[in-house]
Amino acid sequence: MGHMDHFSAGWVTPVLSYAMACVGSALGLRCTVRALEADGASKRNWLLLASLAIGSGIWTMHFIAMMGFSVDGTPIRFDVPITVLSLLMAVAVVAAGVFTAGYGRSRVMSVLLGGLGAGLGVAAMHYTGMAALNLHGEVDYDPMLVIASVAIAVVAATAALTLTLIVRGPVLATAAALVMGLAVSSMHYTAMYAVNISLAPSSAALPGATATEFIFPLAVLLGSFLFLAAAYVALSPTGKRHESAAAAQLLREVELTTA
């Protein structure tokens, strides 16, 4: 049995990973709210941005946390194609949940199905990302902890959508992002404690890339995207302000025409 250390880099990785999960969640949930105020292509675009934000946020959280994961007696490498697949899967599954929440006629059913989709997206990303792990040994899981990790993700994602879409307000919006970030982090570490590794010592080179070769640069890129997208959302007008500005512009045009 290989001894695992989930905090080999200290508290930097869990704190930073939680922060990234909160940023991605806050942005994604805010975009979902904007989608409810929009129609047509604008609605679709807000939901796409929400899916990208939440999906990339949870992916960044997972792999920043994994940079602090080590196993005594073996190096760790990451299979690049599977790692990229985990990112695409996170965005795709979260998108299914977000679009359900955005287009659903029943708000309660939308929240329930959206929370289920977002929670399953978190779980799918995590376990696909773990499948990218290459080390000298075999990885298996405690089934009960796996179930618990998926339940945590689904319940907390549903709670975050409830705070965002049913009960409105800036304080609750912040609470929703913190809840969603906590959901992702709790799911991650619950799932990691479900891991058992049986070592098979070997001197053979492992395929794949190290975290600093691939994971870190991609995490920085996605983190930059999240912060830039957050700035865009913060500076863009809400649906109501946009409608007021459009009405004022129309009134000015009418006045100029009749003058």
HUNOR-V471734 format. One line per field, one symbol per residue. ss: DSSP state (~ for helix, > for strand, _ for the rest). A space follows every 10 residues. Layout:
# HUNOR-V471734
ss->???
This chain:
# HUNOR-V471734
ss->___>>_____ _~~~~~~~~~ ~~~~~~~~~~ ~~~~~~___~ ~~~~~~~~~~ ~~~~~~~~~~ ~~~~~~___> >__>__>>_~ ~~~~~~~~~~ ~~~~~~~~~~ ~~~___~~~~ ~~~~~~~~~~ ~~~~~~~~~~ ~_>>__>>>> >_~~~~~~~~ ~~~~~~~~~~ ~~~~~____~ ~~~~~~~~~~ ~~~~~~~~~~ ~~~_>>>>>_ ________>_ ~~~~~~~~~~ ~~~~~~~~~~ ~~~~~___~~ ~~~~~~~~~~ ~~~~~~~~_
